[in-house]
Amino acid sequence: MLNHLFLDSLINVVDVSISVELIGQDIFFEILEPEDLRYTYRTRPAKNFGPSFNASFVERNIRLVPVQPANGCVWPSNAHEIRGNIALIERGYCSFLSKTIRAEEAGARAVIIADNKESDEYFTEMIDDLTGRNTNIPATFLLGKNGYVIRKILHKLNMKYALINIPVNVTYVPLNEWKQPPWLTW
């Protein structure tokens, strides 16, 4: 288990052939398809529930599937599309833990929760709802309006999912060279 002092700085967790990077506590993923969304995205993992993203959780060319209904508080009508993939869920209406548990029940490998509107560019700490429940999949919060834009573009392109790699290592890439979403200002 990582020492909490290390979480305040850059940490590299190495697993034979793949390196997973945490900056502070952040996790990065990249969208490969569709081209309109082909950027690197920064997320903040759940603070005190579910397993962490680490070297044993590496997914390449996996689907990021927007949950229907978007808030993820009830059984998803597209559960068959979520099974074995990453669920994209909108914030609101029930706890982050409830959303993650529901996605896990539908067979998701992990959850990315995002704001439900075009919002400011800030992270929300996802914390346990103190109901005594637990989940066995990792969850992370997507910065600001990224989730909104991802859903909007997938809908516009009539696509049911985006293809992603999670996590991605940005250790050796200077911030000004990241392929960041143009709608964000860091």
Secondary structure as the mmCIF struct_conf table of DSSP 4:
data_model
#
loop_
_struct_conf.conf_type_id
_struct_conf.id
_struct_conf.beg_label_comp_id
_struct_conf.beg_label_asym_id
_struct_conf.beg_label_seq_id
_struct_conf.end_label_comp_id
_struct_conf.end_label_asym_id
_struct_conf.end_label_seq_id
TURN_TY1_P TURN_TY1_P1 HIS A 4 LEU A 5
HELX_RH_3T_P HELX_RH_3T_P1 PHE A 6 ASP A 8
BEND BEND1 SER A 9 SER A 9
STRN STRN1 LEU A 10 ASP A 15
TURN_TY1_P TURN_TY1_P2 VAL A 16 SER A 17
STRN STRN2 ILE A 18 ILE A 23
TURN_TY1_P TURN_TY1_P3 GLY A 24 GLN A 25
STRN STRN3 ASP A 26 ASP A 26
STRN STRN4 ILE A 27 GLU A 33
BEND BEND2 PRO A 34 PRO A 34
HELX_RH_3T_P HELX_RH_3T_P2 GLU A 35 LEU A 37
BEND BEND3 TYR A 39 TYR A 39
STRN STRN5 THR A 40 PRO A 45
BEND BEND4 LYS A 47 GLY A 50
HELX_LH_PP_P HELX_LH_PP_P1 PRO A 51 PHE A 53
TURN_TY1_P TURN_TY1_P4 ALA A 55 SER A 56
STRN STRN6 GLU A 59 PRO A 66
BEND BEND5 GLN A 68 PRO A 69
TURN_TY1_P TURN_TY1_P5 ALA A 70 ASN A 71
BEND BEND6 CYS A 73 VAL A 74
TURN_TY1_P TURN_TY1_P6 SER A 77 ASN A 78
HELX_RH_AL_P HELX_RH_AL_P1 ALA A 79 ILE A 82
TURN_TY1_P TURN_TY1_P7 ARG A 83 GLY A 84
BEND BEND7 ASN A 85 ASN A 85
STRN STRN7 ILE A 86 GLU A 90
BEND BEND8 ARG A 91 ARG A 91
BEND BEND9 TYR A 93 CYS A 94
HELX_RH_AL_P HELX_RH_AL_P2 PHE A 96 GLU A 105
TURN_TY1_P TURN_TY1_P8 ALA A 106 GLY A 107
BEND BEND10 ARG A 109 ARG A 109
STRN STRN8 ALA A 110 ALA A 114
BEND BEND11 ASN A 116 GLU A 118
BEND BEND12 GLU A 121 GLU A 121
BEND BEND13 LEU A 130 GLY A 132
BEND BEND14 ASN A 136 ILE A 137
STRN STRN9 ALA A 139 LEU A 142
TURN_TY1_P TURN_TY1_P9 GLY A 144 LYS A 145
HELX_RH_AL_P HELX_RH_AL_P3 ASN A 146 LYS A 156
TURN_TY1_P TURN_TY1_P10 LEU A 157 ASN A 158
BEND BEND15 LYS A 160 LYS A 160
STRN STRN10 ALA A 162 ILE A 166
BEND BEND16 PRO A 167 PRO A 167
TURN_TY1_P TURN_TY1_P11 THR A 171 TYR A 172
BEND BEND17 VAL A 173 VAL A 173
HELX_RH_3T_P HELX_RH_3T_P3 LEU A 175 GLU A 177
BEND BEND18 TRP A 178 TRP A 178
TURN_TY1_P TURN_TY1_P12 PRO A 182 TRP A 183
#
